[in-house]
Amino acid sequence: MTMTDNPPAETDEATLTVRRTIHIAAPLDKVWLAVTSPEHISQWFGVTEFAGTEVGATGTMTFEG
């Protein structure tokens, strides 16, 4: 997958949220699998646990230390 030029992340310190839009030059099904499967996400962001894969699902990312 090849990433394209992307805008910076938007942060909201009051709600402890980060929103990032990333455009990836790859088929939608491959991208969706990469960003919704905990085993794939864990390769980049530490241990992940998600309550669903639909829009608005919540989850955690845990890092050692």
Contact map, one row per residue, 1 for C-alpha under 8 A:
11100000000000000000000111000000000000000000000000000000000000000
11110000000000000000000111000000000000000000000000000000000000000
11111000000000000000011110000000000000000000000000000000000000000
01111100000000000000011110000000000000000000000000000000000000000
00111110000000000000001000000000000000000000000000000000000000000
00011111000000000000111000000000000000000000000000000000000000000
00001111100000000001110000000000000000000000000000000000000000000
00000111110000000001100000000000000000000000000000000000000000000
00000011111000000111100000000000000000000000000000000000000000000
00000001111100000111000000000000000000000000000000000000000000000
00000000111110011110000000000000000000000000000000000000000000000
00000000011111111100000000000000000000000000000000000000000000000
00000000001111111000000000000000000000000000000000000000000000000
00000000000111110000000000000000000000000000000000000000000000000
00000000000111111000000000000000000000000000000000000000000000000
00000000001111111100000000000000000000000000000000000000000000000
00000000001110111110000000000000000000000000000000000000000000000
00000000111100011111000000000000000000000000000000000000000000000
00000000111000001111100000000000000000000000000000000000000000000
00000011110000000111110000000000000000000000000000000000000000000
00000111100000000011111000000000000000000000000000000000000000000
00110110000000000001111100000000000000000000000000000000000000000
00111100000000000000111110000000000000000000000000000000000000000
11110000000000000000011111000010000000000000000000000000000000000
11110000000000000000001111100000000000000000000000000000000000000
11000000000000000000000111110110000000000000000000000000000000000
00000000000000000000000011111110000000000000000000000000000000000
00000000000000000000000001111111000000000000000000000000000000000
00000000000000000000000000111111100000000000000000000000000000000
00000000000000000000000001111111110000000000000000000000000000000
00000000000000000000000101111111111000000000000000000000000000000
00000000000000000000000000011111111100000000000000000000000000000
00000000000000000000000000001111111110000000000000000000000000000
00000000000000000000000000000111111110011000000000000000000000000
00000000000000000000000000000011111111011000000000000000000000000
00000000000000000000000000000001111111011000000000001000000000000
00000000000000000000000000000000111111111000000000001000000000000
00000000000000000000000000000000001111111100001111000000000000000
00000000000000000000000000000000000011111110000100000000000000000
00000000000000000000000000000000011111111111000000000000000000000
00000000000000000000000000000000011111111111110100000000000000000
00000000000000000000000000000000000001111111111100000000000000000
00000000000000000000000000000000000000111111110000000000000000000
00000000000000000000000000000000000000011111110000000000000000000
00000000000000000000000000000000000000001111111100000000000011100
00000000000000000000000000000000000000001111111100000000000011110
00000000000000000000000000000000000001000100111110000000000011100
00000000000000000000000000000000000001101100111111000000001111000
00000000000000000000000000000000000001000000001111100000001110000
00000000000000000000000000000000000001000000000111111000111100000
00000000000000000000000000000000000000000000000011111000111000000
00000000000000000000000000000000000000000000000001111100110000000
00000000000000000000000000000000000110000000000001111110100000000
00000000000000000000000000000000000000000000000000011111100000000
00000000000000000000000000000000000000000000000000001111100000000
00000000000000000000000000000000000000000000000000000111110000000
00000000000000000000000000000000000000000000000001111111111000000
00000000000000000000000000000000000000000000000001110001111100000
00000000000000000000000000000000000000000000000111100000111110000
00000000000000000000000000000000000000000000000111000000011111000
00000000000000000000000000000000000000000000111110000000001111100
00000000000000000000000000000000000000000000111100000000000111110
00000000000000000000000000000000000000000000111000000000000011111
00000000000000000000000000000000000000000000010000000000000001111
00000000000000000000000000000000000000000000000000000000000000111
